[in-house]
């Protein structure tokens, strides 16, 4: 059952749990030079064991910025290739390099209230009650509200209460993320459904006000098409299509 979590600072028991777990952060990057410095500054002050910047063929100064931060912080590792297959491929590449048993994913184009975001996401997992925790914030996206949420309510009603089911900000136990199945492009719906189908206990936590870089209509249309395609792919894979259609009648 989906649960909403209120973030609580570490207790002594949580500190012990933190020491017995390794936390890896994966940050997909593609031409994020404008926002990347603030994001890397934030995560460099977070309690993380490693920070993997997974660059997907940036042509701006993103790699130079990441390398500069890596020189100051040995937890930061920069991986790069020119595949240009979108954030899903960048996440796959980052996961291959991640050594933590708990993974945290952020977007590199975010702004707003970012303090302690990684801790807010992974702390409930360390407590043992959740396997995946997604970020909840106030922004309402068209694809989320008009596509993802209606489809989830029909075919996966236990996930219908997620405020941000397409959020790229989440933490997850390593065993519930499957890089070989992560699609190219806007792959978040597939990551969520794969974890759910394997029995992950999913929750979400409020992280405050969040701002994403604005996208033009053609990019939004592409993301919507990818979300719909990857959703349907999981319906056929999980044999959910017939059951969902019966519920609609």
Secondary structure, 3 states (H helix, E strand, C coil): CCEEECCCCCCHHHHHHHHCCCEEEEEEECCCHHHHHHHHHHHHCCCCCEEEEEECCCCCCHHHHHHHHHHHCCCEEEEECCCCCCHHHHHHHHHHHCCCCEEEEEECCEEECCCCHHHHHHHHHHCCCCCEEEEEECCCCHHHHHHHHHHHHHHCHHHCCCCCCCCCCEEEEHHHCCHHHCCCCCCHHHHHHHHHHCCCCEEEEEEECEEECCCCHHHHHHHHHHHHHHHHHHHHHCCCHHHHHHHHC
